[in-house]
Amino acid sequence: MQDTPASDLAALKAEIADAIAAAEDERALEVVRVAALGKKGSISARLKGLGAMSPEERKAAGQALNQLRDDVAEALEARRTALAETALEARLASETVDVTLPVRPERTGTVHPVTQVWQEIIAIFGDMGFSLAEGPHIESDWYNFGALNIPPEHPARQEHDTFYFNPRPGSDERLVLRTHTSPVQIRTMENTKPPIRIVAPGRTFRSDSDQTHTPMFHQLEALVIDETTHLGHLKGTVEAFVKTFFEVDDLKMRFRPSHFPFTEPSMEVDIGCSWEGGELKIGVGDDWLEILGSGMVHPNVIRAGGLDPDRYQGFAFGMGIDRIAMLKYGIPDLRAFFEADLRWLRHYGFSALAMPTLAEGLSL
């Protein structure tokens, strides 16, 4: 090639521009780029021919070819950007979701049985005039054991039953993951002037795992403290709660003597049931099922809460929320509560819009 007239370059530029505009995707555009700017491309071939020209001709032709190369590269990049935007718009259009459509039935969310029972408990005790109380999951040895009159040699303090943290630097004190919601009793008495009437549902932790036990579970604690409360009030409150929760008006109950460090006297509460055919039926039959522990608050616990046991007295009782959920709704294995299986949740779950109320029925 001995000459590169302006008309030849203009025609080449127009030809390449038409090819760029005709490219419908990035693959086709790449073919155009190689044909123009590749090692054997039309512009590259003309640049190689500059060596055969005179210095004056080479200077003029080189400037023109370099300008053409830059213009083509700019046109290629602009077309590539436009094609990418077009492809993105097409993708977004194909992936849009019409949010005005109704939720598909198979994707409707459900409320976990523990959450449902938690709300049922709050509804029942709220109707009886109880307030909701909470406390931290990580407790000191004092709040979890000492203030509740649990002696140092008690089995509950052993590491095979309790999750302990490492001691703090420069201290022998070891914090624990609370093993029950009973520490809320102490914290409430420290910060609330009697009369006290609270219910404290929450997470608790123990080193145990089988069909009816998990390392993390949910427990309910109820506490009443005033100057006149007696054992009859405890019995009436427990009876009202159990009958309302299980929705059985004619429910047999019995209180058996027992022992807990934080109550005196202490009682286990049983309800009447039947195990015929391996199926549990509450409220019928001659069998008994232990449901909760209760008692009058021990004077040492009242004293640890900063109150005078010679003036104040009261009762407390507690139960496992997961366990009563299993009993009421026929769930055979506690471990399934925490496995996040959507099939299980769809089977045992509750409608998110059916909040439990005493007026409409707890388990509707």
BELGI-V709095 format. One record per residue. RES is the residue in one letter. PHI is phi in whole degrees, 0 to 359 (none if undefined). PSI is psi in radians with two decimals (none if undefined). OMEGA is omega in whole degrees, -180 to 180 (999 if undefined). Layout:
res->(RES | RES)
phi->(PHI | PHI)
psi->(PSI | PSI)
omega->(OMEGA | OMEGA)
//
This chain:
res->(M | Q | D | T | P | A | S | D | L | A | A | L | K | A | E | I | A | D | A | I | A | A | A | E | D | E | R | A | L | E | V | V | R | V | A | A | L | G | K | K | G | S | I | S | A | R | L | K | G | L | G | A | M | S | P | E | E | R | K | A | A | G | Q | A | L | N | Q | L | R | D | D | V | A | E | A | L | E | A | R | R | T | A | L | A | E | T | A | L | E | A | R | L | A | S | E | T | V | D | V | T | L | P | V | R | P | E | R | T | G | T | V | H | P | V | T | Q | V | W | Q | E | I | I | A | I | F | G | D | M | G | F | S | L | A | E | G | P | H | I | E | S | D | W | Y | N | F | G | A | L | N | I | P | P | E | H | P | A | R | Q | E | H | D | T | F | Y | F | N | P | R | P | G | S | D | E | R | L | V | L | R | T | H | T | S | P | V | Q | I | R | T | M | E | N | T | K | P | P | I | R | I | V | A | P | G | R | T | F | R | S | D | S | D | Q | T | H | T | P | M | F | H | Q | L | E | A | L | V | I | D | E | T | T | H | L | G | H | L | K | G | T | V | E | A | F | V | K | T | F | F | E | V | D | D | L | K | M | R | F | R | P | S | H | F | P | F | T | E | P | S | M | E | V | D | I | G | C | S | W | E | G | G | E | L | K | I | G | V | G | D | D | W | L | E | I | L | G | S | G | M | V | H | P | N | V | I | R | A | G | G | L | D | P | D | R | Y | Q | G | F | A | F | G | M | G | I | D | R | I | A | M | L | K | Y | G | I | P | D | L | R | A | F | F | E | A | D | L | R | W | L | R | H | Y | G | F | S | A | L | A | M | P | T | L | A | E | G | L | S | L)
phi->(none | 255 | 214 | 228 | 295 | 300 | 294 | 295 | 291 | 297 | 294 | 295 | 298 | 294 | 296 | 293 | 298 | 296 | 293 | 295 | 295 | 279 | 295 | 264 | 208 | 293 | 293 | 295 | 294 | 294 | 297 | 295 | 299 | 297 | 294 | 261 | 247 | 293 | 303 | 251 | 288 | 297 | 286 | 299 | 296 | 290 | 295 | 291 | 281 | 295 | 294 | 272 | 267 | 287 | 306 | 294 | 295 | 297 | 297 | 291 | 291 | 297 | 299 | 293 | 292 | 297 | 296 | 297 | 298 | 294 | 295 | 294 | 299 | 294 | 294 | 297 | 294 | 297 | 294 | 298 | 296 | 295 | 294 | 295 | 294 | 296 | 295 | 295 | 298 | 294 | 294 | 296 | 294 | 282 | 255 | 291 | 239 | 279 | 288 | 277 | 289 | 293 | 295 | 292 | 306 | 288 | 250 | 293 | 287 | 229 | 272 | 297 | 305 | 296 | 297 | 300 | 294 | 304 | 291 | 298 | 300 | 298 | 296 | 293 | 288 | 298 | 292 | 270 | 91 | 274 | 260 | 271 | 232 | 224 | 209 | 289 | 284 | 262 | 237 | 278 | 301 | 296 | 291 | 278 | 232 | 303 | 292 | 263 | 66 | 269 | 290 | 301 | 271 | 294 | 303 | 297 | 277 | 284 | 291 | 287 | 240 | 230 | 271 | 259 | 269 | 293 | 300 | 291 | 303 | 76 | 218 | 268 | 289 | 241 | 284 | 227 | 285 | 305 | 268 | 199 | 270 | 300 | 304 | 297 | 303 | 295 | 297 | 291 | 296 | 291 | 243 | 228 | 276 | 302 | 283 | 242 | 212 | 231 | 231 | 232 | 276 | 176 | 282 | 223 | 219 | 215 | 280 | 201 | 202 | 198 | 298 | 240 | 220 | 224 | 299 | 239 | 212 | 241 | 227 | 244 | 232 | 238 | 218 | 230 | 226 | 201 | 264 | 233 | 298 | 225 | 299 | 297 | 294 | 301 | 299 | 296 | 293 | 297 | 298 | 296 | 295 | 297 | 296 | 289 | 295 | 278 | 57 | 233 | 288 | 260 | 248 | 289 | 221 | 215 | 250 | 253 | 301 | 210 | 217 | 227 | 299 | 263 | 227 | 199 | 287 | 241 | 215 | 270 | 247 | 248 | 238 | 289 | 203 | 223 | 246 | 298 | 69 | 76 | 250 | 278 | 233 | 271 | 98 | 229 | 88 | 248 | 272 | 232 | 227 | 290 | 240 | 195 | 248 | 207 | 163 | 278 | 300 | 296 | 306 | 296 | 288 | 298 | 295 | 295 | 277 | 88 | 248 | 270 | 293 | 283 | 252 | 249 | 209 | 177 | 229 | 214 | 208 | 213 | 203 | 275 | 294 | 299 | 293 | 289 | 294 | 299 | 293 | 286 | 249 | 65 | 265 | 280 | 229 | 294 | 298 | 295 | 301 | 244 | 265 | 56 | 270 | 296 | 295 | 296 | 293 | 294 | 284 | 262 | 286 | 238 | 298 | 293 | 266 | 262 | 289 | 291 | 220 | 290 | 290 | 260 | 105 | 293 | 255 | 293)
psi->(2.09 | -0.26 | 2.55 | 1.31 | 2.70 | -0.62 | -0.63 | -0.76 | -0.65 | -0.73 | -0.69 | -0.73 | -0.73 | -0.67 | -0.79 | -0.69 | -0.71 | -0.68 | -0.68 | -0.79 | -0.51 | -0.25 | 2.17 | -0.22 | 3.06 | -0.50 | -0.78 | -0.63 | -0.62 | -0.61 | -0.72 | -0.74 | -0.81 | -0.68 | -0.45 | -0.80 | -0.05 | 3.06 | -0.60 | 0.31 | 2.91 | -0.71 | -0.72 | -0.66 | -0.68 | -0.61 | -0.60 | -0.46 | -0.06 | -0.46 | -0.39 | -0.02 | 2.86 | 2.79 | -0.73 | -0.79 | -0.68 | -0.70 | -0.82 | -0.78 | -0.64 | -0.76 | -0.73 | -0.75 | -0.70 | -0.70 | -0.72 | -0.74 | -0.75 | -0.70 | -0.71 | -0.75 | -0.70 | -0.72 | -0.67 | -0.77 | -0.70 | -0.76 | -0.67 | -0.73 | -0.75 | -0.71 | -0.67 | -0.71 | -0.71 | -0.73 | -0.69 | -0.74 | -0.69 | -0.68 | -0.77 | -0.64 | -0.61 | -0.34 | 0.17 | 2.64 | 2.27 | 1.77 | -0.14 | -0.18 | 2.60 | 2.66 | 2.38 | 2.38 | -0.67 | -0.17 | 0.14 | 2.25 | 2.73 | 2.75 | 2.32 | 2.49 | -0.62 | -0.75 | -0.71 | -0.87 | -0.65 | -0.81 | -0.60 | -0.77 | -0.81 | -0.69 | -0.74 | -0.89 | -0.52 | -0.66 | -0.45 | 0.08 | 0.26 | 2.62 | 2.71 | 2.30 | 2.60 | 2.86 | 2.96 | 2.67 | -0.54 | 2.13 | 2.80 | 2.85 | -0.59 | -0.90 | -0.61 | -0.53 | -1.06 | -0.86 | -0.31 | 0.29 | 0.47 | 2.03 | 2.79 | -0.53 | 0.07 | 2.43 | -0.52 | -0.36 | -0.17 | 2.68 | -0.36 | -0.15 | -0.30 | 2.46 | 1.91 | 2.58 | 2.84 | 2.62 | 2.61 | 2.63 | 2.26 | 0.21 | 2.61 | -0.11 | 2.36 | 2.17 | 2.76 | 2.69 | 2.15 | 2.38 | -0.13 | 2.96 | 0.13 | -0.53 | -0.41 | -0.52 | -0.88 | -0.81 | -0.62 | -0.79 | -0.57 | -0.49 | 0.02 | 2.32 | 2.32 | 2.67 | 2.52 | 2.35 | 1.70 | 2.75 | 2.34 | 1.55 | 2.64 | 3.04 | 2.50 | 2.90 | 2.26 | 2.62 | 1.41 | 2.49 | 2.03 | -2.83 | -0.50 | 0.18 | 2.49 | 2.73 | -0.55 | 2.29 | -3.13 | 2.41 | 2.67 | 2.36 | 2.33 | 2.48 | 2.35 | 2.21 | 2.17 | -2.80 | -0.20 | -0.14 | 2.40 | -3.06 | -0.56 | -0.65 | -0.68 | -0.86 | -0.77 | -0.69 | -0.80 | -0.77 | -0.75 | -0.72 | -0.88 | -0.77 | -0.69 | -0.73 | -0.84 | -0.09 | 0.78 | 1.96 | -0.72 | 1.33 | 2.07 | 2.46 | 2.67 | 2.56 | 2.07 | 2.42 | 2.46 | -2.91 | 2.18 | 2.45 | -0.46 | -0.03 | 2.64 | 1.98 | 2.85 | 2.59 | 2.45 | 2.53 | 2.19 | 2.64 | 2.64 | 2.47 | 3.12 | 2.45 | 0.40 | 2.32 | 0.31 | 0.13 | 2.27 | 2.23 | 2.07 | 2.33 | -0.08 | 2.79 | 3.13 | 0.15 | 2.94 | 2.58 | 2.15 | 2.32 | -0.55 | 2.92 | 2.56 | 3.07 | 3.05 | 2.34 | 2.27 | 2.42 | -0.61 | -0.58 | -0.72 | -0.72 | -0.72 | -0.45 | 0.05 | 0.26 | 2.84 | 1.95 | -0.29 | -0.28 | -0.67 | 2.60 | 2.97 | -3.03 | 2.85 | 2.65 | 2.73 | 2.74 | 2.86 | 2.15 | -0.74 | -0.69 | -0.78 | -0.46 | -0.72 | -0.77 | -0.74 | -0.66 | 0.24 | 0.70 | 2.09 | -0.46 | 2.14 | -0.57 | -0.49 | -0.36 | -0.51 | 0.27 | -0.09 | 0.69 | 1.99 | -0.54 | -0.75 | -0.75 | -0.65 | -0.54 | -0.81 | -0.13 | 2.98 | 2.72 | 2.36 | -0.35 | -0.14 | 1.31 | 2.35 | 2.31 | 2.66 | -0.52 | -0.70 | -0.14 | 2.32 | -0.78 | 0.42 | none)
omega->(-177 | -174 | 178 | -178 | -179 | -179 | 178 | 180 | 178 | 179 | 179 | 179 | 180 | 179 | 180 | 179 | 178 | 180 | 179 | -178 | -178 | -179 | -175 | 177 | -176 | 178 | 178 | 179 | 178 | 176 | 179 | -180 | -180 | -179 | -178 | -172 | 178 | -178 | 179 | -179 | -176 | 179 | 179 | 180 | 179 | 177 | 179 | -180 | -179 | -177 | -178 | -177 | 174 | -180 | -179 | 180 | -179 | -179 | -178 | -179 | 180 | 178 | -179 | -179 | 178 | 178 | 178 | 179 | 180 | 180 | 179 | 179 | 179 | 179 | 178 | -179 | 179 | 179 | 179 | 178 | -180 | 179 | 179 | 179 | 179 | 179 | 179 | 179 | 179 | 179 | 180 | 179 | -179 | -176 | -179 | 178 | 178 | -176 | 179 | 179 | 177 | 179 | 178 | -176 | -176 | -180 | 179 | 180 | 178 | 180 | -180 | -180 | 179 | 178 | 179 | -179 | 176 | -180 | 176 | -180 | -179 | 180 | -178 | -176 | 175 | 178 | 179 | 175 | 178 | 174 | 179 | 180 | 180 | 178 | -177 | 176 | 179 | -175 | 172 | 177 | -178 | -178 | -176 | -176 | -171 | -178 | -179 | 174 | 178 | -173 | -178 | -177 | -177 | -179 | -179 | -180 | -176 | -176 | 178 | -179 | -171 | 176 | 179 | 170 | 175 | -180 | 175 | 178 | 179 | -179 | 177 | -178 | 178 | 175 | -178 | 164 | -170 | -178 | 178 | 178 | -180 | 177 | 178 | 176 | -176 | -178 | 179 | 179 | 179 | -171 | -177 | 178 | 179 | 9 | -179 | 176 | -175 | 169 | -174 | 172 | 179 | 178 | 175 | -170 | 175 | -178 | -176 | 180 | 172 | -175 | -178 | 179 | 175 | -179 | 175 | 180 | -176 | -177 | 177 | 176 | 176 | -178 | 173 | 178 | 171 | -176 | -172 | -176 | -179 | -175 | 179 | 177 | 176 | -178 | -179 | -180 | -180 | -179 | 180 | -180 | -175 | 180 | 180 | -177 | -180 | 177 | 178 | -177 | -178 | -175 | 178 | 179 | 172 | 179 | -179 | 176 | 179 | 179 | 170 | -178 | -172 | 177 | 177 | -1 | -180 | -177 | 167 | -179 | 178 | 175 | -180 | -179 | 176 | 178 | -177 | 180 | -179 | -179 | 180 | 174 | -177 | 178 | 178 | 177 | -176 | 178 | -179 | 180 | 178 | -173 | -178 | 175 | -175 | 176 | 175 | -175 | -178 | 179 | 179 | 179 | 177 | 179 | 179 | 177 | 177 | 180 | -179 | -179 | 176 | 180 | -174 | 175 | -179 | -179 | 177 | 172 | -178 | -180 | 177 | -180 | 179 | -177 | -180 | 173 | 177 | -177 | -175 | -172 | 172 | 179 | -170 | -172 | -178 | -176 | -180 | 179 | -170 | -177 | 177 | 178 | -176 | 178 | 178 | -177 | 177 | -180 | -175 | -176 | -177 | 178 | -179 | -178 | -177 | 178 | -178 | 174 | 179 | -178 | -175 | -178 | -172 | -169 | 177 | 999)
//
